[in-house]
Amino acid sequence: MAHWTVARPAATPGGPARVGGAGWTAAWLTGAVALAGEGALTAVVYFLAGLRDEHYFATGIGAYVGYLVVIVVAAVVLGLAGSIGSAVVVLPVVQLSRWSARRAGRAEGTRWCVAVCGAVAATAAVGAGVPTLLLGGGWTVVPAVLAATFLGLAPAVLCTRAVTVVRRNGARFGLAALVLVCGASLSAVVFAGGLVAYGTGLIQAYEPPRLTAAQLVGTWSDEHGGTLTLRSDGTAAAHDMGARAKEEASDGGASERCDGTGTWTTGTSPSGTTELELSVSGCTEGPGWYFGGTGERPTLFYWIGDPDSLNQYALARQ
């Protein structure tokens, strides 16, 4: 009796391998940690870039505990968002890449997968851009969405695709762990490098403007119609100025507006920076006024209550 043997076609080198349930679990996990890593890196870059702008940090045990809580919550949120994004977006794109390659009779390689990511990003850009244009918005939303979608999608999809190419489940989960470690390490390196760049002066961090007495002369106003006029002879006049801001009123203080005259001069704060010393009878006696904003758009402010609350009463030059 003759026996016929049908040879199984060899898998295309670099192409998709047969992936079982455990394999797709590893692929989903890889996409999740890749997206979470991208989110962490984005948060680190955003934080470092924000150091160039006006910012203030609370200090003390309570503030440090709060920062720790924020970090833990952010990690949990990134993990959940990455898990959902991997299941809803990354895995479908990987499947689309495999399916489209089979339909086209092509090997599903890295270039093909990148092209599919580009097509998905272009579709998202058109989907977001057309309604925006119809509603009178700008066309810049199209390239912005295209770039953001592609840059966010392609790395996660390529990492996930790499898991589907690997043959053994142990190696697949090992690759997921490698993506997690590399993502966390990249964020840590960027964070440390950014701090070093600021610390060495390679990147200029925010510094409050150094205003001279001549630059302080003029009228300063809040957002509620209150004004403070500083004259060159050292006298000052406050009109309808809030001695208590809305933030303080929410803490139980009565919001007050006041008028009065007095004097002003410059002095040195406990931290060694220059501050405005203002004395207007019955209105703004007591707190030191600090300089904020930029040299082109300076502000005067004082802390309401505990500086760790980060609540300010601020005036801007008219």
Helices and strands as residue ranges (DSSP letters): H 21-50, H 61-85, I 86-90, H 91-104, H 110-134, H 141-165, H 169-199, H 213-216, E 218-221, E 227-230, E 235-242, H 246-250, E 257-268, E 274-280, E 290-293, E 298-303, G 307-309, E 312-317
